[in-house]
Amino acid sequence: MAVVGIDLGSQNTKAVILEGDEILGGASLETGESAETEARMAVQEALRQTGLKREDLKAAVATGPLSVPVTKAVNIADLKQRSAASCIATGAYFRFPQARTVLYVGADSSMAIRLSADGQVEDSVKSERCAVSSGALLDIVSRMLEIPIEEMGAMSLQATAPQTLSSRCVVFAEGEILSFIHKDPPVPVPDVLAGVNQSIANGLWSMVQKVGVPSELLLCGGVIRNAGIVKAMEAHLGKPALVPKHPQYVRALGAAVFARQMEREAGASC
């Protein structure tokens, strides 16, 4: 039986369709004024990929920072909601059961989670408000330098002398970056980007240390598509991290796994 998980992110809304242990499809759309509209469109796109119809979906779970009702998006009256932390943990454990620490890096916030051997949340910590430990700074830099955010990671890997950001506040970090740009001569863009990535990674590593890294570290969330941040995190870790092929879908996948559990429990009670 097919089920769907919906992640109502502050920047993007994702949907993942799951049937048994197989991920059938996933879609991501920029979050606009109506979360329900984007949720419906994301579900429709995921269904298009699979060839299924909305009536084929037997259960649905929504999660993410935009906690709003999206029942009409899936046409399932008994749509449930689960916390972001539980869905991150569940999605991570589904793909990488060996992971014991998960770092989720989103557009506006980040979270480090320590998992038990059976994938339950043992401890977690969220990023501080306005701290340089999420994708917020990347968005600012993308606009400042007029570089598409999806190109910034690869460009940062070309750096020869990364610039250090001293501030842990996004606003003050923005001022430092402006000073790099207006130097005479200007700091090369790859060096600026590498410094930004390193600053973000430093804040993220502090979060990870608070929950501990018993064994493997899994990196996920949309920001992890930035290869420069992955490289900086792995330098802190001292070894390769676990990185899903599509890290932006982990939270939606966790919601889908919860939906699968709901559907199985409903079937068992019949």
LINFEN-V6258 format. One record per pair of residues at least 24 apart in sequence whose ideal C-beta (glycine too) atoms are under 6 Angstrom apart, sorted by the first residue. I is the first residue (numbers start at 1). J is the second residue. D is the distance in whole Angstrom. If there is no record, write none. Layout:
# LINFEN-V6258
i->[I | I]
j->[J | J]
d->[D | D]
This chain:
# LINFEN-V6258
i->[1 | 1 | 2 | 2 | 2 | 3 | 3 | 3 | 3 | 3 | 3 | 4 | 4 | 4 | 4 | 5 | 5 | 5 | 5 | 5 | 6 | 6 | 7 | 7 | 7 | 7 | 8 | 8 | 8 | 9 | 10 | 10 | 10 | 11 | 13 | 13 | 13 | 14 | 14 | 15 | 15 | 15 | 16 | 16 | 16 | 16 | 17 | 17 | 18 | 18 | 24 | 25 | 25 | 26 | 35 | 35 | 36 | 36 | 39 | 39 | 40 | 43 | 43 | 58 | 59 | 59 | 59 | 60 | 61 | 61 | 61 | 63 | 63 | 63 | 82 | 85 | 85 | 87 | 87 | 87 | 88 | 88 | 89 | 89 | 89 | 90 | 90 | 91 | 91 | 91 | 91 | 92 | 92 | 93 | 94 | 95 | 96 | 96 | 98 | 99 | 99 | 99 | 100 | 100 | 101 | 101 | 102 | 103 | 103 | 104 | 104 | 105 | 105 | 105 | 106 | 107 | 108 | 108 | 109 | 110 | 112 | 112 | 112 | 114 | 114 | 123 | 125 | 125 | 125 | 130 | 130 | 131 | 131 | 132 | 132 | 132 | 132 | 132 | 132 | 133 | 133 | 135 | 136 | 137 | 137 | 140 | 141 | 152 | 153 | 153 | 153 | 155 | 155 | 156 | 156 | 156 | 156 | 156 | 157 | 158 | 159 | 159 | 159 | 161 | 162 | 162 | 162 | 162 | 163 | 163 | 163 | 163 | 164 | 165 | 165 | 197 | 197 | 197 | 198 | 200 | 201 | 201 | 201 | 205 | 216 | 217 | 218 | 219 | 220 | 220 | 220 | 221 | 222]
j->[58 | 263 | 52 | 56 | 57 | 58 | 59 | 256 | 259 | 260 | 263 | 43 | 57 | 60 | 74 | 61 | 252 | 255 | 256 | 259 | 39 | 62 | 63 | 64 | 251 | 252 | 35 | 64 | 66 | 64 | 65 | 107 | 108 | 107 | 38 | 39 | 42 | 249 | 252 | 42 | 43 | 46 | 249 | 252 | 253 | 256 | 46 | 50 | 256 | 260 | 50 | 49 | 50 | 249 | 66 | 68 | 70 | 73 | 70 | 73 | 73 | 73 | 74 | 263 | 259 | 262 | 263 | 259 | 255 | 258 | 259 | 87 | 251 | 255 | 258 | 121 | 124 | 251 | 254 | 255 | 251 | 254 | 113 | 115 | 121 | 254 | 257 | 250 | 251 | 253 | 254 | 218 | 250 | 119 | 257 | 244 | 218 | 242 | 216 | 216 | 218 | 242 | 214 | 215 | 213 | 217 | 218 | 208 | 219 | 220 | 221 | 221 | 223 | 224 | 221 | 135 | 134 | 136 | 134 | 134 | 207 | 208 | 211 | 211 | 212 | 211 | 207 | 210 | 211 | 169 | 170 | 168 | 203 | 168 | 170 | 173 | 199 | 200 | 203 | 203 | 204 | 223 | 170 | 170 | 173 | 174 | 196 | 193 | 226 | 227 | 228 | 190 | 193 | 190 | 193 | 194 | 197 | 228 | 228 | 190 | 190 | 191 | 194 | 191 | 191 | 194 | 195 | 198 | 187 | 191 | 192 | 195 | 195 | 195 | 199 | 228 | 229 | 232 | 232 | 229 | 229 | 232 | 233 | 236 | 242 | 241 | 242 | 243 | 244 | 247 | 250 | 247 | 248]
d->[4 | 5 | 6 | 5 | 6 | 6 | 4 | 6 | 4 | 5 | 5 | 6 | 5 | 5 | 6 | 5 | 5 | 3 | 3 | 6 | 5 | 4 | 6 | 5 | 4 | 4 | 5 | 4 | 4 | 5 | 5 | 5 | 5 | 4 | 4 | 6 | 5 | 6 | 4 | 4 | 5 | 5 | 5 | 4 | 5 | 5 | 5 | 6 | 4 | 6 | 4 | 4 | 4 | 5 | 5 | 5 | 5 | 6 | 4 | 4 | 4 | 6 | 6 | 5 | 4 | 5 | 4 | 5 | 4 | 4 | 4 | 4 | 6 | 5 | 5 | 6 | 5 | 5 | 3 | 5 | 5 | 6 | 5 | 6 | 5 | 4 | 5 | 4 | 6 | 4 | 3 | 5 | 6 | 3 | 5 | 6 | 5 | 5 | 5 | 5 | 4 | 6 | 4 | 5 | 5 | 5 | 5 | 6 | 5 | 5 | 4 | 4 | 4 | 6 | 5 | 4 | 6 | 6 | 5 | 5 | 4 | 5 | 5 | 4 | 6 | 5 | 5 | 5 | 6 | 6 | 5 | 6 | 6 | 6 | 6 | 5 | 5 | 6 | 5 | 3 | 5 | 4 | 6 | 5 | 6 | 6 | 5 | 5 | 4 | 4 | 5 | 5 | 5 | 6 | 4 | 4 | 5 | 3 | 6 | 4 | 4 | 5 | 3 | 5 | 5 | 4 | 5 | 6 | 6 | 5 | 6 | 4 | 6 | 6 | 4 | 4 | 5 | 5 | 5 | 6 | 6 | 3 | 5 | 4 | 6 | 5 | 4 | 5 | 6 | 4 | 4 | 6 | 4]
